[in-house]
Amino acid sequence: MTQFISKTLKTLRAKKSAAGPRSDWWVFIWDWPLQFPKRLAKFITGTYHFEPMQMISFKDETVTLWTYADRLFVKTLLFLIKPTFKHIISKRCLHIKGPSGVKTAILWLKNALMTGQFFYFARIDISGYYASIDRNILLGLLRKNFNDPIVLNYLEQIVTIPINQNGAILNPTLGIARRSSLSPFFGALYLSELDRVFENLSGIFWIRYMDDGILLASSKRKFLKAKRQLQQVLAKLKLRCARSKTKMGVLTSGFHFLGIEFKLKDQLRSKADALKMLAPQSQASQTHLQILLHERSCQRAQEKLTFMGAGSESPEKAQRYLSAWSKWWSRTAPPIKRSDCITRWIDRVLCKDPGLAWLGTGLLYLLPSPLLGHVTSRNA
């Protein structure tokens, strides 16, 4: 445990090396060697108490932050309980694996679609998921899955942590902190009943990444039954779907999931058509599914680069970001290629925000439109 804390502190030190002269970081790093033995002893015996999170408002968002000492011990608690996740969390909940879970989710979904046995889909998104989590329900799930009194004490403290808002202490009954190492685990556990309902149903495919879920059904009857089950579980958990982000219907209408757009080129008119696609050597099984980078993924990359431009970042750094972005998507969602990602991004920029020409000669600067995709793909 001590080695893990030391390693985490080293990582935190590297991130905070450029902290401002008035930052609390310098007080913490000076005081830590003196206080660490006492705090560690309290943590081991179960008498450590987390301080209220501090609410800080910026121009574009409001965040709640742990003290530096609490941040270290939250990460330590995660390190201690992580081996239990495989027994608590369904394999159909993939965000608990981190960014690699996106690749797994897209691969599983792609394979399911290429079987041709599914005809209906439901792409769901929970409205205000973190802010809507009922703390009492979450505490009940934690008590059901953990029986160590020290672990439960710390988990309950973290779930019910008060918020310090300009000196006023708030004790909300809904919502959990987003900026917490344990937040992904809480988000996985809270919807675990939904995963268990669908993971072994015949004719149903289900995967979830945090509050985004995709359900495929092989018949209309199973699809309607799955919808009822979905609504019942969400009502029990006091959650609801976001109407603008939730989409349901026939599979041939297409949908997007985790930044990827899935389209069926040829409409399946019957199950007989689908069965033809199950043959191992069938070209149809390889060509009927089209996988594209979704518009929102390009939009987020553009927003990131616009922010970098506003911060006077160098064109070289911006180009490295775009290259890493395209490489990540090409590895995460084949058959998407790096050149496809960059060309798609450039086409969007030329239409939406020509002001991003500051990126330099390797990307957008004074290049004629027909040559733009070729040059960018080569330099990325």
Backbone hydrogen bonds, N-H to C=O, Kabsch-Sander energy under -0.5 kcal/mol:
donor,donor_aa,acceptor,acceptor_aa,energy
5,I,1,M,-2.4
6,S,2,T,-2.3
7,K,3,Q,-2.3
8,T,4,F,-2.6
9,L,5,I,-2.7
10,K,6,S,-2.0
11,T,7,K,-2.0
12,L,8,T,-2.5
13,R,9,L,-2.6
14,A,10,K,-1.8
15,K,11,T,-1.6
16,K,12,L,-1.9
17,S,14,A,-0.7
19,A,16,K,-1.8
23,S,20,G,-1.7
26,W,23,S,-1.0
27,V,23,S,-0.6
28,F,24,D,-2.3
29,I,25,W,-2.7
30,W,26,W,-1.5
31,D,27,V,-2.1
32,W,28,F,-2.3
34,L,31,D,-0.7
35,Q,31,D,-1.9
36,F,32,W,-2.7
39,R,35,Q,-2.6
40,L,36,F,-3.0
41,A,37,P,-2.0
42,K,38,K,-2.1
43,F,39,R,-2.5
44,I,40,L,-2.4
45,T,41,A,-1.9
46,G,42,K,-0.9
46,G,43,F,-0.5
47,T,42,K,-2.2
48,Y,42,K,-0.9
53,M,162,P,-2.2
54,Q,65,L,-2.7
55,M,53,M,-0.5
55,M,164,N,-2.5
56,I,54,Q,-0.5
56,I,63,V,-3.2
58,F,61,E,-3.4
63,V,56,I,-2.8
65,L,54,Q,-2.5
71,R,67,T,-2.4
72,L,68,Y,-1.7
73,F,69,A,-1.8
74,V,70,D,-2.4
75,K,71,R,-2.0
76,T,72,L,-1.8
77,L,73,F,-2.2
78,L,74,V,-2.1
79,F,75,K,-2.2
80,L,76,T,-1.8
81,I,77,L,-2.0
82,K,78,L,-1.7
84,T,81,I,-1.9
85,F,82,K,-1.8
87,H,84,T,-1.6
88,I,84,T,-0.9
88,I,85,F,-0.9
89,I,85,F,-3.3
93,C,90,S,-1.7
94,L,92,R,-0.7
94,L,208,R,-2.9
97,K,94,L,-1.5
98,G,95,H,-1.9
100,S,97,K,-0.5
101,G,98,G,-2.2
102,V,99,P,-1.5
103,K,99,P,-0.8
104,T,100,S,-1.8
105,A,101,G,-2.6
106,I,102,V,-2.4
107,L,103,K,-2.2
108,W,104,T,-2.7
109,L,105,A,-2.4
110,K,106,I,-2.5
111,N,107,L,-2.4
112,A,108,W,-2.1
113,L,109,L,-2.4
114,M,110,K,-2.0
115,T,111,N,-0.7
115,T,112,A,-0.8
116,G,113,L,-1.1
119,F,217,A,-2.6
120,Y,217,A,-1.9
121,F,249,G,-2.6
122,A,215,L,-2.2
123,R,247,K,-3.6
124,I,122,A,-0.7
124,I,213,G,-2.4
126,I,211,D,-1.3
127,S,240,R,-2.7
129,Y,126,I,-0.9
132,S,128,G,-1.6
132,S,129,Y,-0.8
133,I,129,Y,-0.8
133,I,130,Y,-0.8
135,R,133,I,-0.6
135,R,173,T,-1.8
138,L,134,D,-2.2
139,L,135,R,-2.6
140,G,136,N,-1.9
141,L,137,I,-1.8
142,L,138,L,-2.2
143,R,139,L,-2.5
144,K,140,G,-1.5
145,N,141,L,-1.3
146,F,142,L,-1.9
152,L,148,D,-2.7
153,N,149,P,-2.0
154,Y,150,I,-2.0
155,L,151,V,-2.6
156,E,152,L,-2.7
157,Q,153,N,-2.0
158,I,154,Y,-2.3
159,V,155,L,-2.4
160,T,156,E,-2.2
161,I,158,I,-0.8
163,I,170,L,-2.5
164,N,53,M,-3.7
165,Q,163,I,-0.8
165,Q,168,A,-3.1
166,N,164,N,-0.7
168,A,165,Q,-1.9
169,I,167,G,-0.5
170,L,163,I,-3.2
170,L,168,A,-0.6
175,G,133,I,-3.1
176,I,130,Y,-1.2
180,S,178,R,-1.8
183,S,180,S,-1.2
186,F,182,L,-2.5
187,G,183,S,-2.8
188,A,184,P,-1.8
189,L,185,F,-2.8
190,Y,186,F,-2.4
191,L,187,G,-0.8
192,S,189,L,-1.7
194,L,191,L,-0.6
195,D,191,L,-1.5
196,R,192,S,-2.4
197,V,193,E,-1.9
198,F,194,L,-1.4
199,E,195,D,-2.0
201,L,198,F,-1.0
204,I,201,L,-1.4
205,F,216,L,-2.4
207,I,214,I,-1.6
208,R,92,R,-2.7
209,Y,212,D,-3.2
212,D,209,Y,-2.0
213,G,124,I,-2.1
213,G,211,D,-0.5
214,I,207,I,-2.3
215,L,122,A,-2.2
216,L,205,F,-2.6
217,A,120,Y,-2.4
218,S,203,G,-1.9
223,F,219,S,-2.0
224,L,220,K,-2.6
225,K,221,R,-2.0
226,A,222,K,-2.3
227,K,223,F,-2.0
228,R,224,L,-1.9
229,Q,225,K,-2.3
230,L,226,A,-2.5
231,Q,227,K,-2.4
232,Q,228,R,-2.3
233,V,229,Q,-2.3
234,L,230,L,-2.3
235,A,231,Q,-2.2
236,K,232,Q,-2.0
237,L,233,V,-1.8
238,K,235,A,-1.0
239,L,234,L,-3.1
242,A,125,D,-3.5
243,R,241,C,-0.7
245,K,242,A,-0.9
246,T,242,A,-1.3
247,K,123,R,-2.5
249,G,121,F,-2.2
251,L,119,F,-2.7
253,S,250,V,-1.6
254,G,251,L,-1.8
255,F,262,F,-1.8
257,F,260,I,-2.8
260,I,257,F,-1.3
261,E,292,L,-3.3
262,F,255,F,-3.3
262,F,260,I,-0.5
263,K,261,E,-0.5
263,K,290,Q,-2.7
265,K,263,K,-0.6
265,K,288,H,-3.5
269,R,267,Q,-0.6
274,A,270,S,-1.3
275,L,271,K,-2.3
276,K,272,A,-1.3
277,M,273,D,-0.7
277,M,274,A,-1.0
278,L,275,L,-1.3
279,A,276,K,-0.8
282,S,279,A,-1.7
286,Q,283,Q,-0.9
287,T,283,Q,-1.2
288,H,284,A,-2.3
290,Q,263,K,-3.8
290,Q,288,H,-0.5
292,L,261,E,-2.5
292,L,290,Q,-0.5
294,H,259,G,-2.4
297,S,294,H,-0.8
298,C,294,H,-1.3
299,Q,295,E,-2.3
300,R,296,R,-2.4
301,A,297,S,-1.6
302,Q,298,C,-2.3
303,E,299,Q,-2.5
304,K,300,R,-2.2
305,L,301,A,-2.2
306,T,302,Q,-2.5
307,F,303,E,-2.2
308,M,304,K,-2.1
309,G,305,L,-2.2
310,A,306,T,-2.2
311,G,307,F,-1.5
312,S,309,G,-1.5
313,E,308,M,-2.7
318,A,314,S,-1.9
319,Q,315,P,-2.4
320,R,316,E,-2.2
321,Y,317,K,-2.0
322,L,318,A,-2.2
323,S,319,Q,-2.4
324,A,320,R,-2.5
325,W,321,Y,-2.7
326,S,322,L,-2.3
327,K,323,S,-2.2
328,W,324,A,-2.4
329,W,325,W,-1.9
330,S,326,S,-2.1
331,R,327,K,-1.8
332,T,328,W,-2.0
333,A,329,W,-2.7
336,I,333,A,-2.0
341,C,337,K,-2.0
342,I,338,R,-2.3
343,T,339,S,-2.5
344,R,340,D,-2.4
345,W,341,C,-2.3
346,I,342,I,-2.8
347,D,343,T,-2.5
348,R,344,R,-1.7
349,V,345,W,-2.3
350,L,346,I,-2.7
351,C,347,D,-1.2
352,K,348,R,-3.2
353,D,349,V,-2.2
356,L,353,D,-1.7
357,A,354,P,-0.9
358,W,355,G,-0.7
359,L,356,L,-1.4
360,G,357,A,-1.0
363,L,360,G,-1.9
364,L,360,G,-1.1
365,Y,360,G,-2.0
367,L,364,L,-1.2
371,L,368,P,-1.1
372,L,368,P,-0.9
372,L,369,S,-0.8
373,G,369,S,-0.6
375,V,371,L,-2.4
376,T,372,L,-2.3
377,S,373,G,-2.2
378,R,374,H,-1.7
379,N,375,V,-2.2
380,A,376,T,-2.0
